[in-house]
């Protein structure tokens, strides 16, 4: 199997499945975020509970570095 770069990276495949909203997280709408501190890309700690506006929170799992323990 060979991997090919699509001609247009902004075009979705015709056979891409459309996700269905099962409503499993509907009860979370309007609830405050927990008081969890996360490190920002600027190395500062940001408490989720203090966010007042919309925010995009991207969390990447620790994958480790070669030669270093997790």
Secondary structure, 3 states (H helix, E strand, C coil): CCCCCCCCCCCCCCCCCCCCCCCCCHHHCCCCCCCCEEECCCCCEEEHHHCCCCCCCCCCCCCCCCCCCC
